[in-house]
Amino acid sequence: MRKHHIPISWPRRNPRHSRFPIPNTVWEHRLKPIAFVILSYLCCRHSHGATNPSPEMIAKGIHKSEGTVQKHLSALADAGLVTEGCSLAADFLSAEIGKFFTLPNEVFLLNLPPSAFMVYAYLLLIEDRKTHTCHPSYNTIAAATGMARNTVIKSIGTLLEKHLVTIEHSQYLDQHGLKWNGNNLYTILPMQRAMDAFHQRQLCQLEANAQHRKLRRRQGCRTRQETVSASANVAPAP
């Protein structure tokens, strides 16, 4: 009997299931980075049909304390972006009909600092959808996110470390022939690359922890042996 071989391939990710939309109007509210992260998490849950999460659930999802989440949920409610039941407000949801940008679901697993999360979101907002590149200046990013320039520079470093973006430095000549530094060219990397690096760091940390426990056990055994040897060498009293 002739056998039929079924080709093996990795399943393709469905963008509807692996990403979630955020209305472009979110930048008009000048949110603090942590409030931006909370609102993004609510957008993610709403996009996938999960509404009304508790503050405790949100805190676990974004790796923050429940007290911090409750504080900024109140600020978001005052801004008319969420309801008292931790759901997105109707006016904000209606903005999804207009222009929006998307973030990958896995971004919450990386435990990014809120400032780095917000900078990453801004880069995704302005990226060229075909080349996945953009070249804003530090000052432009700072003005859009409401953060200090030094905070933006530090956040870019975090995104590099997490394998979320790459940077190409550029230079240009002015009319007098002087060379100046231009804006960086940012390339948004596939989320899978960041997740692979994240899992590799976790494995390295587990190995380091196991090695540390092994050394502690050895030291404990050596200490007990030395104690027993010292007791055996003590001369009995006459």
BAFI-3210 file (N, C-alpha, C; in Angstrom, 3 decimals, decimal comma, padded with zeros to 6 digits):
// residues 238
n [1|2|3|4|5|6|7|8|9|10|11|12|13|14|15|16|17|18|19|20|21|22|23|24|25|26|27|28|29|30|31|32|33|34|35|36|37|38|39|40|41|42|43|44|45|46|47|48|49|50|51|52|53|54|55|56|57|58|59|60|61|62|63|64|65|66|67|68|69|70|71|72|73|74|75|76|77|78|79|80|81|82|83|84|85|86|87|88|89|90|91|92|93|94|95|96|97|98|99|100|101|102|103|104|105|106|107|108|109|110|111|112|113|114|115|116|117|118|119|120|121|122|123|124|125|126|127|128|129|130|131|132|133|134|135|136|137|138|139|140|141|142|143|144|145|146|147|148|149|150|151|152|153|154|155|156|157|158|159|160|161|162|163|164|165|166|167|168|169|170|171|172|173|174|175|176|177|178|179|180|181|182|183|184|185|186|187|188|189|190|191|192|193|194|195|196|197|198|199|200|201|202|203|204|205|206|207|208|209|210|211|212|213|214|215|216|217|218|219|220|221|222|223|224|225|226|227|228|229|230|231|232|233|234|235|236|237|238]
n.u [000,844|000,501|002,110|001,169|002,823|002,705|003,424|005,519|005,246|005,713|003,009|001,377|001,316|-001,604|-002,457|-004,685|-004,958|-002,511|-001,803|-002,834|-005,058|-004,528|-006,037|-004,980|-005,507|-004,772|-002,387|-002,999|-003,740|-001,619|-000,463|001,021|003,849|003,351|000,564|-000,036|000,844|-000,963|-003,406|-002,884|-002,759|-005,401|-006,567|-005,520|-006,716|-009,409|-009,460|-009,228|-011,530|-011,794|-012,992|-013,414|-011,276|-009,853|-008,165|-006,088|-005,589|-004,745|-002,428|-000,804|-000,565|000,968|003,146|003,305|002,596|-000,507|-001,496|-000,252|-001,462|-004,189|-004,053|-003,355|-005,402|-007,484|-006,689|-006,886|-009,612|-010,551|-009,717|-011,495|-011,077|-011,297|-013,709|-015,327|-015,394|-013,079|-013,042|-012,669|-013,564|-016,563|-016,341|-013,628|-013,368|-014,839|-013,085|-011,511|-012,539|-011,458|-008,150|-005,480|-002,819|-000,870|000,128|002,256|001,012|002,812|004,419|003,938|005,007|007,683|008,309|008,955|010,355|008,076|008,617|010,237|008,440|006,545|008,025|008,649|006,071|005,537|007,402|006,372|004,028|004,806|006,274|007,359|005,225|005,974|008,786|009,360|010,740|011,890|012,786|012,907|013,975|015,657|014,537|012,069|010,780|010,740|009,064|006,657|006,055|006,164|008,298|011,559|014,521|016,844|015,678|014,398|016,618|017,766|015,681|015,664|018,052|017,295|015,416|017,101|018,688|016,774|016,316|014,377|014,557|016,789|019,561|020,765|023,283|023,429|024,958|025,491|026,389|026,708|025,967|028,393|030,191|030,666|030,587|027,854|025,978|023,184|019,646|018,858|018,340|015,779|014,995|012,307|012,261|011,239|008,874|009,322|012,062|012,790|011,430|012,762|015,288|014,515|013,647|016,060|017,567|016,146|016,661|019,432|019,476|018,181|020,034|022,197|021,134|020,776|023,428|024,362|022,902|023,993|026,653|026,237|025,251|027,519|029,295|027,928|028,091|030,865|031,337|029,967|031,489|033,954|033,262|032,605|035,133|036,653|035,437|036,090|038,800|039,189|040,651|039,837|038,628|040,729]
n.v [-001,199|002,186|004,795|007,895|010,842|013,324|016,675|018,393|021,342|024,546|026,064|028,962|032,186|033,797|037,065|038,250|036,900|037,064|039,677|042,942|045,771|049,315|052,410|055,261|057,634|057,452|058,704|061,321|061,788|062,050|060,194|058,777|056,557|054,065|054,090|053,983|051,406|049,868|050,557|049,556|046,837|046,351|046,871|044,734|042,498|043,090|042,926|040,222|039,214|039,116|040,694|043,153|042,662|041,966|044,220|042,795|040,777|042,318|043,396|041,110|040,532|042,623|042,696|044,279|045,916|045,458|047,713|049,810|049,480|049,984|052,666|053,973|053,136|054,630|057,155|056,763|056,353|058,854|060,245|059,382|057,038|054,435|052,352|052,073|049,411|048,345|048,164|049,088|052,387|053,436|055,580|055,583|053,074|053,443|054,844|052,967|052,419|054,182|055,211|053,047|051,344|048,345|046,007|043,271|040,381|039,084|040,989|041,685|039,626|040,061|041,776|044,552|047,735|050,393|052,823|051,949|050,233|052,073|053,621|051,643|051,102|053,536|053,524|051,431|052,608|054,563|053,220|052,118|050,109|048,242|048,000|047,935|049,894|052,989|056,424|058,372|061,243|061,502|063,628|063,895|061,498|061,859|064,100|063,036|061,006|062,229|062,001|062,440|063,277|061,805|059,617|058,454|057,705|055,792|053,942|053,097|051,711|049,553|048,287|047,455|045,628|043,707|042,599|043,671|045,720|046,986|049,208|051,613|053,884|057,131|059,602|062,934|065,459|068,951|072,119|073,324|071,336|070,022|067,260|065,689|064,016|062,068|061,201|058,134|055,004|052,874|049,468|047,363|044,339|040,878|039,558|036,971|036,649|038,203|036,778|034,316|035,093|035,913|033,480|032,135|033,657|033,052|030,289|030,353|031,675|029,806|027,711|028,985|029,408|026,749|025,884|027,553|026,605|024,053|024,578|025,701|023,476|021,844|023,414|023,371|020,630|020,394|022,093|020,752|018,382|019,385|020,290|017,890|016,617|018,381|018,051|015,400|015,528|016,810|016,615|014,306|015,278|015,091]
n.w [000,000|-000,820|000,847|002,221|002,662|005,008|004,869|007,155|008,978|010,556|012,268|010,949|012,357|013,346|012,779|013,980|016,318|017,590|018,014|019,186|018,911|019,423|019,784|017,895|019,124|021,741|022,311|022,605|025,176|026,873|028,731|031,696|031,722|033,151|033,368|030,696|030,076|031,585|030,359|027,812|028,381|029,078|026,603|025,191|026,460|025,973|023,185|022,791|023,809|026,583|029,280|031,946|033,955|037,170|039,482|040,660|038,778|036,612|037,715|037,936|035,245|034,202|035,807|038,147|041,330|043,077|044,358|042,945|040,446|041,049|041,781|039,368|037,738|038,708|037,836|035,082|034,889|035,653|033,438|031,635|030,227|031,120|032,840|036,085|036,503|035,510|032,741|029,279|028,374|026,674|024,853|024,294|023,128|020,812|019,327|018,141|015,727|014,007|013,129|014,099|015,887|016,296|018,844|019,823|021,542|023,258|024,388|027,002|028,462|028,596|030,609|030,503|031,481|032,251|030,829|028,681|027,451|026,539|024,729|022,859|021,916|020,665|018,585|017,083|016,330|014,449|012,558|009,295|007,584|005,705|005,628|008,280|009,694|011,176|011,839|014,077|016,000|019,206|020,608|019,345|020,058|022,821|023,037|022,098|023,912|026,348|028,047|029,575|027,708|028,361|029,603|027,447|025,887|027,578|027,590|024,938|024,929|026,552|024,894|022,865|024,279|024,867|022,438|020,740|018,937|016,377|015,827|013,577|013,180|011,817|009,662|008,398|005,977|006,295|004,645|004,721|004,616|006,979|009,206|010,746|013,337|012,448|012,721|014,421|012,761|013,241|013,399|013,669|015,235|014,674|016,988|017,850|017,958|020,142|022,110|022,009|022,941|025,475|026,651|026,586|028,390|030,711|030,946|031,348|033,796|035,422|035,316|036,540|039,094|039,907|039,971|041,977|044,185|044,313|045,007|047,523|048,909|048,864|050,360|052,774|053,452|053,684|055,835|057,874|057,993|058,791|061,294|062,608|062,513|064,042|066,508|067,041|067,400|069,758|072,869|075,475|078,698|081,669]
ca.u [000,000|001,298|001,993|001,106|003,623|002,153|004,525|005,545|005,614|005,256|001,771|001,556|000,640|-002,723|-002,321|-005,850|-004,809|-001,196|-001,614|-004,050|-005,025|-004,676|-006,359|-003,940|-005,888|-004,217|-001,260|-003,518|-004,039|-000,372|-000,460|002,287|004,200|002,689|-000,846|-000,066|000,971|-002,230|-004,410|-002,533|-003,140|-006,854|-006,845|-005,177|-007,760|-010,651|-009,321|-009,370|-012,811|-011,752|-013,253|-013,585|-010,293|-009,678|-006,851|-005,099|-005,260|-003,958|-001,112|-000,030|-000,310|001,989|004,255|003,342|001,822|-001,933|-001,688|000,141|-002,491|-005,398|-003,790|-003,371|-006,741|-008,278|-006,310|-007,451|-011,051|-010,752|-009,499|-012,572|-010,574|-011,784|-014,845|-015,025|-015,272|-011,810|-013,253|-012,417|-014,726|-017,214|-015,791|-012,306|-013,568|-015,333|-011,932|-010,899|-013,067|-010,546|-006,798|-004,913|-001,607|-000,987|001,244|002,201|000,563|003,920|005,190|003,751|005,820|009,076|008,471|009,679|010,044|006,998|009,138|010,664|007,199|005,905|008,869|008,444|004,758|005,619|008,122|005,437|003,045|005,312|007,106|006,932|004,649|006,621|010,187|009,425|011,780|011,529|013,994|012,643|015,052|015,367|013,648|010,732|010,214|010,493|007,889|005,460|005,772|006,160|009,408|012,801|015,379|017,715|014,852|014,205|017,872|017,882|014,659|016,140|019,041|016,570|014,834|018,218|019,059|015,709|016,238|013,145|014,910|018,197|019,810|021,840|023,603|023,605|025,649|025,258|027,245|025,944|026,365|029,793|031,019|030,888|029,874|026,995|025,218|021,774|018,744|019,046|017,372|015,329|014,317|011,535|012,543|010,121|008,729|009,861|013,479|012,830|010,991|013,853|016,302|013,920|013,699|017,456|017,966|015,534|017,406|020,722|019,235|017,889|021,303|022,996|020,526|021,076|024,844|024,504|022,408|024,954|027,799|025,828|025,195|028,894|029,841|027,285|028,674|032,239|031,286|029,603|032,629|034,972|032,773|032,764|036,561|037,127|034,937|036,803|040,184|039,237|041,112|038,885|039,088|041,304]
ca.v [000,000|003,405|005,665|009,320|011,595|014,640|017,626|018,991|022,764|025,305|026,804|030,396|032,985|034,610|038,398|038,560|036,238|037,311|041,109|043,647|047,163|050,452|053,598|056,302|058,755|057,266|059,622|062,649|061,890|062,321|059,287|058,355|055,241|052,941|054,141|053,531|049,945|049,324|050,723|048,616|045,500|046,277|046,761|043,368|041,598|043,386|042,441|038,769|038,838|039,029|042,028|043,316|041,995|042,564|044,854|041,756|040,121|043,273|043,486|039,933|040,586|043,623|042,526|045,402|045,678|045,759|049,097|050,670|049,353|050,674|054,106|054,481|052,895|055,801|058,238|056,449|056,574|060,310|060,709|058,864|055,965|053,156|052,425|051,617|047,955|048,003|047,946|050,261|053,262|053,350|056,606|055,147|051,940|053,928|055,354|051,855|052,402|055,010|054,716|052,368|050,564|047,081|045,503|041,808|039,945|038,625|042,102|041,724|038,580|040,507|042,582|045,779|048,933|051,147|053,796|051,206|049,759|053,191|053,955|050,564|051,325|054,686|053,097|050,639|053,547|055,339|052,402|051,804|048,769|047,333|047,776|047,870|050,823|054,389|057,160|059,578|061,708|061,342|064,713|063,595|060,447|062,458|064,975|062,220|060,182|063,036|061,605|063,176|062,747|060,783|058,435|057,856|057,045|054,588|052,992|052,524|050,707|048,377|047,609|046,770|044,496|042,700|042,140|044,150|046,611|047,229|050,623|052,004|055,290|057,815|060,886|063,715|066,629|070,179|072,890|073,723|070,146|069,475|066,005|065,696|062,788|062,137|060,378|056,688|054,216|051,756|048,357|046,568|042,926|039,968|039,275|035,651|036,800|038,686|035,695|033,333|035,652|035,904|032,106|031,799|034,277|032,284|029,041|030,685|031,998|028,543|027,004|029,690|029,130|025,357|025,840|028,211|025,674|022,960|025,070|025,859|022,139|021,405|024,164|022,879|019,321|020,607|022,680|019,701|017,472|020,053|020,328|016,532|016,370|019,181|017,436|014,131|015,821|017,399|015,625|014,160|015,902|014,082]
ca.w [000,000|-000,935|002,018|001,939|003,637|005,302|005,125|008,489|008,946|011,704|011,971|010,772|013,370|012,877|013,386|014,801|017,609|018,187|018,215|019,604|018,457|020,338|018,978|017,840|019,994|023,084|022,513|022,911|026,606|027,604|029,876|032,275|031,175|033,812|032,976|029,308|030,101|032,084|029,313|026,738|028,829|028,953|025,164|024,800|026,959|025,265|021,815|022,784|024,393|028,046|029,827|033,397|034,808|038,487|039,647|040,953|037,517|035,830|038,345|037,536|033,814|033,858|036,752|039,078|042,535|042,955|044,770|041,825|039,419|041,490|041,745|037,996|037,198|039,086|036,932|033,775|034,987|035,652|032,068|030,797|029,371|031,639|033,749|037,441|036,465|034,836|031,311|028,459|028,242|025,362|023,960|023,848|022,233|019,524|018,579|017,423|014,368|013,223|012,951|015,266|015,677|017,022|019,635|019,988|022,865|024,103|024,945|028,457|029,080|028,675|031,827|030,172|032,265|031,589|029,867|027,494|026,830|025,842|023,576|021,893|021,305|019,763|017,383|016,284|015,786|013,314|011,673|007,936|007,700|004,766|005,994|009,746|010,132|011,416|012,225|014,858|016,876|020,636|021,007|018,835|020,917|024,139|022,931|021,885|025,085|027,565|028,909|029,404|026,641|028,925|029,832|026,124|025,505|028,411|027,144|023,674|025,311|027,034|023,727|022,204|025,122|024,790|021,044|020,130|017,835|016,077|015,538|012,663|013,355|010,530|009,658|007,186|005,788|006,099|003,461|004,868|004,559|008,319|009,446|011,934|013,576|012,080|013,524|014,338|012,001|014,074|012,739|014,616|015,010|014,958|018,410|018,158|018,294|021,527|022,984|022,071|023,839|026,817|027,161|026,803|029,662|031,787|031,088|031,959|035,200|036,103|035,453|037,547|040,400|040,240|040,324|043,277|045,213|044,400|045,766|048,918|049,517|049,073|051,481|053,991|053,769|054,127|057,181|058,832|058,138|059,596|062,676|063,159|062,678|065,164|067,741|067,275|067,782|071,086|073,863|076,596|079,949|082,585]
c.u [000,878|001,044|001,994|001,851|003,038|003,295|004,387|005,988|005,083|003,974|002,046|000,735|-000,455|-002,627|-003,492|-005,710|-003,505|-000,918|-002,939|-003,932|-005,155|-004,987|-005,234|-004,235|-005,320|-003,109|-001,728|-003,711|-002,803|-000,278|000,944|002,584|003,461|001,200|-001,007|000,003|-000,348|-003,309|-004,143|-002,942|-004,654|-007,273|-006,581|-006,281|-009,076|-010,613|-009,558|-010,593|-012,836|-011,889|-013,372|-012,568|-010,190|-008,322|-005,744|-004,642|-004,409|-002,540|-000,223|000,350|000,791|003,140|004,427|002,494|000,365|-002,222|-001,352|-000,922|-003,743|-005,229|-003,936|-004,674|-007,658|-007,973|-006,882|-008,959|-011,368|-010,580|-010,564|-012,162|-011,028|-012,963|-014,424|-014,860|-014,052|-012,013|-012,933|-013,694|-015,255|-016,630|-014,425|-012,418|-014,022|-014,186|-011,254|-011,398|-012,155|-009,180|-006,289|-003,586|-001,717|000,306|001,133|001,797|001,732|004,690|005,057|004,597|007,243|009,362|009,320|009,390|008,980|007,496|009,572|009,455|006,581|006,715|008,697|007,107|004,808|006,347|007,224|004,360|003,533|006,121|006,506|006,465|005,306|008,047|010,387|010,556|011,179|012,775|013,656|013,864|014,667|014,373|012,209|010,044|009,859|009,235|006,604|005,068|005,704|007,268|010,638|013,671|016,278|016,949|014,601|015,450|018,066|016,893|015,053|017,186|018,398|015,981|015,911|018,595|018,053|015,504|014,903|013,413|016,408|018,341|020,962|022,057|023,880|024,345|025,329|026,212|026,376|026,507|027,812|030,739|031,333|030,019|029,114|026,319|023,755|020,926|019,085|017,974|017,036|014,637|013,618|011,739|011,299|010,068|009,322|011,327|013,634|012,428|012,065|014,943|015,812|014,006|015,132|017,971|017,384|016,288|018,757|020,568|018,941|019,167|022,182|022,456|020,839|022,537|025,090|024,038|023,376|026,167|027,462|025,746|026,593|029,522|029,251|027,863|030,097|032,273|030,944|030,753|033,720|034,563|032,950|034,241|037,117|036,658|035,707|038,226|040,315|039,615|040,116|039,476|039,621|040,348]
c.v [001,247|004,310|007,121|010,063|012,987|015,597|018,252|020,432|023,429|026,037|028,298|031,142|033,825|035,976|038,768|037,989|036,598|038,784|041,734|045,123|048,163|051,674|054,630|057,461|058,624|058,271|061,024|062,867|062,099|061,478|059,075|056,937|054,076|052,919|053,668|052,006|049,312|049,411|049,765|047,197|045,318|046,173|045,339|042,399|041,832|042,825|040,938|038,297|038,691|040,435|041,980|042,530|042,703|043,266|043,845|041,062|041,031|043,350|042,307|040,006|041,547|043,636|043,750|045,074|046,078|047,203|050,082|050,657|050,125|052,186|054,657|054,150|054,070|056,977|058,015|056,656|058,064|060,891|060,202|057,728|054,584|053,410|051,949|050,105|047,464|047,595|049,224|051,071|053,216|054,363|056,198|053,975|052,393|054,466|054,246|051,777|053,205|054,369|054,079|051,728|049,317|046,744|043,982|041,442|039,651|039,755|042,167|040,666|039,050|041,360|043,823|046,871|049,739|052,152|053,104|050,677|050,871|053,610|052,909|050,746|052,490|054,320|052,258|051,526|054,164|054,513|052,323|050,353|047,761|046,996|047,609|048,737|052,193|055,105|058,457|059,979|061,433|062,417|064,473|062,547|061,017|063,322|064,158|061,442|060,975|062,682|062,466|062,495|061,632|059,486|057,702|057,088|055,744|053,520|052,332|051,447|049,426|047,592|046,871|045,503|043,361|042,162|042,503|045,058|046,513|048,700|050,760|053,502|055,920|059,137|061,620|064,910|067,858|070,946|073,369|072,525|069,541|068,248|066,081|064,331|063,007|061,308|058,898|056,072|052,985|050,715|047,528|045,097|042,077|039,630|037,924|035,727|037,274|037,587|034,619|033,807|035,635|034,504|031,677|032,402|033,521|030,978|029,282|030,988|030,740|027,745|027,652|029,419|027,701|025,207|026,460|027,292|024,519|023,362|025,222|024,512|021,619|022,111|023,692|021,542|019,482|021,184|021,627|018,728|018,086|020,106|018,975|016,236|017,141|018,583|016,156|014,394|016,460|016,354|015,542|014,764|014,835|013,829]
c.w [000,000|000,272|001,585|003,041|003,794|005,605|006,492|008,375|010,195|011,352|011,869|011,808|012,718|013,552|014,280|016,211|018,319|018,454|018,653|019,221|019,612|019,479|019,018|018,789|021,403|023,361|022,848|024,413|027,470|028,883|030,412|031,781|031,827|033,479|031,536|029,242|030,543|031,014|028,151|027,114|028,730|027,491|024,678|025,220|026,222|023,846|021,716|023,567|025,895|028,628|031,343|034,232|036,157|038,557|039,931|039,668|036,639|036,379|037,959|036,059|033,414|034,858|037,662|040,303|042,313|043,358|043,664|040,744|039,810|041,422|040,325|037,280|037,528|038,173|035,539|033,758|034,967|034,245|031,102|029,880|029,827|032,567|035,132|037,499|035,719|033,381|030,559|028,301|026,809|024,380|023,437|022,883|020,853|018,667|017,779|015,977|013,442|013,095|014,252|014,872|016,528|017,765|019,727|021,410|023,812|024,768|026,460|029,168|029,326|029,895|031,566|031,191|031,528|030,554|028,576|026,729|025,988|024,611|022,479|021,172|020,314|018,469|016,478|015,654|014,482|012,328|010,274|007,943|006,753|005,187|007,498|010,300|010,405|011,897|012,964|015,684|018,328|021,097|020,541|019,702|022,279|024,113|022,813|023,134|026,381|028,529|028,646|028,347|027,166|029,197|028,519|025,703|026,294|027,955|025,835|023,951|025,803|025,875|022,930|022,962|025,021|023,375|020,390|018,940|017,558|015,712|014,555|012,826|011,986|010,725|008,363|007,160|005,584|004,893|003,527|004,846|005,915|008,533|010,773|012,076|013,201|013,025|013,366|013,442|012,832|013,205|013,805|014,290|015,278|016,447|018,786|018,550|019,743|022,494|023,107|023,028|025,283|027,431|027,419|028,103|030,848|032,030|031,759|033,444|036,007|036,326|036,513|038,946|040,851|040,669|041,689|044,397|045,409|045,226|047,244|049,618|049,797|050,265|052,797|054,425|054,303|055,543|058,219|059,055|058,994|061,057|063,352|063,434|063,866|066,473|068,078|067,767|069,171|072,098|074,992|077,878|080,891|083,744]
res [m|r|k|h|h|i|p|i|s|w|p|r|r|n|p|r|h|s|r|f|p|i|p|n|t|v|w|e|h|r|l|k|p|i|a|f|v|i|l|s|y|l|c|c|r|h|s|h|g|a|t|n|p|s|p|e|m|i|a|k|g|i|h|k|s|e|g|t|v|q|k|h|l|s|a|l|a|d|a|g|l|v|t|e|g|c|s|l|a|a|d|f|l|s|a|e|i|g|k|f|f|t|l|p|n|e|v|f|l|l|n|l|p|p|s|a|f|m|v|y|a|y|l|l|l|i|e|d|r|k|t|h|t|c|h|p|s|y|n|t|i|a|a|a|t|g|m|a|r|n|t|v|i|k|s|i|g|t|l|l|e|k|h|l|v|t|i|e|h|s|q|y|l|d|q|h|g|l|k|w|n|g|n|n|l|y|t|i|l|p|m|q|r|a|m|d|a|f|h|q|r|q|l|c|q|l|e|a|n|a|q|h|r|k|l|r|r|r|q|g|c|r|t|r|q|e|t|v|s|a|s|a|n|v|a|p|a|p]
***
